[in-house]
Amino acid sequence: TYYPTLRVALLGGWLHDQWFGHDSLLMSMETLREKLGTSVLLGIQNDKHVLYMLALQALVQPRPRLSTGTLRPICRAAAGKALLMHKFDSDIGRLVRRINAEEPDSTQHVKLRDLLEDLAQCRQREYALSEGAIVPGTSVLAMPLPRLPGQPAMALGVGAPVDWLQDNLDHVASTVRAQIAEIAAKPHG
C-alpha cells in the first residue's frame, strides 16, 4: 500500500555521490585494485563481526573469495583487527568476553592476551594481517581509514594468496597507506 516517491531517492543522492561519485571511496578502491592486482574490501564493524560492506574481486587469477556482505569474526579477520586497532584495550576486553560467553565451543574462544599482543604489533606497523587465518591460502592486509563525517569506522583491505602477499608485503603496505592518505586528503562532506 506504500510506494516511495522520487523524493526518497533524492534524499540519499548526496550519500551516493560520496561513495560512488568521481572522487569517491569506490574509485579509490578501484585504483588500489588496479595498482596491486588484488581484491579490495571495505569493512565496518557489525556487532562481533566485520562486515565486508563492499568487495571488489581481483582482475587476475587467483581471485580470493572476498564478497560484499560477508561477515567475518572481528577478532580474527584482518579488517576486523584494523577496526580494533583504535579501540581501548578495555573496550576490546569487554567485546572478547562477550564473544567468548556466546561461543559454546571453547576451542573457538578468543584469547584476549594473544589478541592484545597481536593488536600491539598491528598498531606498531600500522596494518593488520590475516595470513590464512580465515580462508586457507588467502591473506588480507587491512588498515583503518580516517573517520569520514557521519560514517562508522571503516577499514580498507586487500586480499591475495598468502605467498604472494608475503613476498610483496612492503610494496602492498606502502601502496595501501598512500591510497588512504589520498582518501584522507579529499574533502568529505
C-alpha positions in Angstrom: 0.0 0.0 0.0 3.0 2.3 0.2 5.3 3.2 -2.6 8.3 5.5 -2.2 8.3 8.8 -4.2 11.2 10.2 -6.1 12.0 12.4 -3.1 13.1 9.3 -1.2 15.6 8.5 -4.0 16.9 12.1 -4.0 17.3 12.0 -0.2 20.2 9.6 -0.4 21.7 11.3 -3.5 24.4 13.1 -1.5 25.5 9.8 0.1 25.6 8.1 -3.3 27.9 10.8 -4.7 30.2 10.5 -1.6 30.6 6.7 -2.1 30.3 6.3 -5.9 31.0 9.7 -7.5 34.1 10.9 -9.3 36.3 11.3 -6.2 34.6 8.6 -4.2 35.7 5.8 -2.0 34.8 3.3 -4.6 37.1 5.0 -7.1 39.9 4.8 -4.6 39.2 1.1 -4.1 39.2 0.6 -7.9 42.5 2.5 -8.2 44.0 0.3 -5.4 42.8 -2.9 -7.2 44.4 -1.7 -10.5 47.7 -0.8 -8.9 48.1 -4.1 -7.0 46.0 -6.6 -9.0 44.5 -7.8 -5.7 40.9 -8.0 -4.4 40.0 -4.9 -2.3 37.5 -4.7 0.5 35.9 -2.1 2.7 34.9 -3.4 6.2 32.8 -2.0 9.0 32.0 -3.4 12.5 28.7 -5.3 12.7 28.4 -6.3 16.3 31.1 -9.1 16.9 31.9 -9.3 13.2 33.4 -7.3 10.4 31.1 -6.8 7.5 32.5 -6.5 4.0 30.4 -3.6 3.0 32.0 -3.5 -0.4 34.3 -6.0 -2.1 36.0 -5.8 -5.5 37.4 -9.0 -6.9 40.9 -9.2 -8.3 41.1 -8.8 -12.0 43.6 -11.6 -12.3 43.7 -15.2 -11.1 43.8 -16.5 -8.5 41.0 -14.4 -7.0 40.5 -14.6 -3.3 36.8 -15.1 -2.4 36.0 -11.7 -0.8 32.4 -10.9 -1.3 30.2 -7.9 -0.4 28.0 -8.8 2.6 30.4 -11.4 4.0 30.7 -11.5 7.8 34.0 -12.5 9.4 34.9 -12.8 13.1 36.2 -9.3 14.1 39.0 -10.7 16.3 40.4 -12.9 13.6 39.9 -11.1 10.3 42.5 -8.5 9.2 39.8 -5.9 8.5 38.3 -6.6 12.0 41.6 -6.2 13.7 42.2 -3.0 11.7 38.9 -1.7 13.2 40.0 -2.8 16.7 43.4 -1.0 16.4 42.0 2.3 17.6 39.8 1.0 20.4 40.9 1.0 24.0 42.1 -2.4 25.4 39.3 -2.2 28.0 36.6 -2.0 25.2 38.3 -4.9 23.3 38.3 -6.9 26.6 34.6 -6.4 27.0 34.0 -7.4 23.4 36.1 -10.6 23.8 34.4 -11.6 27.0 31.0 -11.2 25.2 32.2 -13.2 22.2 33.5 -16.0 24.4 30.4 -16.1 26.5 28.2 -16.5 23.4 30.5 -19.2 21.8 29.6 -22.7 23.1 32.8 -24.3 21.5 35.6 -23.4 23.9 38.2 -24.2 21.2 36.9 -21.2 19.3 37.3 -18.8 22.3 39.4 -15.7 21.7 42.5 -15.5 23.9 42.5 -11.8 25.0 46.2 -11.7 25.8 47.1 -13.1 22.4 44.7 -10.7 20.6 46.1 -7.6 22.5 49.7 -8.6 21.7 48.7 -9.0 18.0 46.9 -5.6 18.1 50.0 -4.0 19.6 52.0 -5.3 16.6 49.3 -4.1 14.2 49.4 -0.6 15.8 53.2 -0.5 15.5 53.3 -1.5 11.9 50.0 0.3 11.1 48.3 -2.6 9.5 46.7 -6.0 10.3 47.2 -9.3 8.6 45.1 -12.5 8.5 47.7 -14.8 6.8 45.3 -17.6 6.0 43.5 -17.4 9.4 40.1 -17.1 7.9 40.4 -18.6 4.4 43.3 -21.1 4.0 45.7 -19.9 1.3 44.3 -16.3 1.4 45.8 -13.4 3.3 44.3 -9.9 3.8 46.2 -6.8 4.7 44.0 -4.1 6.2 44.3 -0.6 7.6 41.9 1.6 9.3 40.5 4.5 7.3 40.4 8.0 8.7 36.9 8.8 10.0 34.6 10.1 7.4 31.9 12.6 8.6 28.7 10.8 9.6 30.1 7.3 8.8 31.1 4.4 11.1 34.8 3.4 11.5 35.9 1.6 8.4 38.9 -0.5 7.3 40.4 -0.8 3.8 41.9 -4.2 3.0 43.5 -6.1 0.1 43.3 -9.8 -0.3 45.7 -12.1 -2.2 47.3 -15.5 -2.0 49.3 -15.8 1.2 52.6 -16.5 -0.6 52.2 -13.5 -3.0 51.3 -11.1 -0.2 54.2 -12.3 2.0 56.6 -11.7 -1.0 55.1 -8.2 -1.7 54.3 -7.1 1.8 56.3 -3.9 1.9 55.0 -2.7 -1.5 51.4 -3.6 -0.7 51.5 -1.9 2.7 53.1 1.3 1.2 50.5 1.3 -1.7 47.5 0.9 0.7 49.0 3.6 3.0 49.4 6.0 0.1 45.8 5.4 -1.1 44.5 6.0 2.4 46.5 9.3 2.6 44.8 10.3 -0.7 41.4 9.4 0.8 42.2 11.5 3.9 43.2 14.5 1.8 39.9 14.6 -0.1 37.2 16.9 1.1 34.3 14.9 2.6 31.0 16.3 3.5 
